[in-house]
Amino acid sequence: MAYTAIVLTTESAEACAARARALGMEWERTHCHHVTLALSSRAGFQIGEGRTLTVTHAGRIAGRVCAFRVAGAEDSTNSVPHVTVGTSGAGKPKDSNGIEAWEAVEPFQISGTVEICE
């Protein structure tokens, strides 16, 4: 299934993982790949557009998933735009959509490009 996302640069993905580890987050599988904009290849997004996002909060569902909430992707169809940092056990990246408690973190910027992903 194709989806439209802001795919993070390698540097931004590495920064997300490093900051998450510094905050004590733990996971088995690293993701740090993208911020979903739409679960389709919808029109209306400028493919190839560079975006700068600000990480503002961290959240997790213990034993399943951890993520960073971001500002700068308000056009996302997700109610809370975020980057899934990692998953554990039976956790899947989509489980980040179920995070309810977000804790403020020292803001930092990440960047990426709007792409259609498979």
Secondary structure, DSSP 8 states (H G I E B T S, - for coil): --EEEEEE-HHHHHHHHHHHHHTT---SEE---EEEEESS--TTS-TT-EEEEEEEEEEEETTTEEEEEEES-TT-SSSS-EEEEEE-TT--GGGGGG---EEEEEEEEEEEEEEEE-
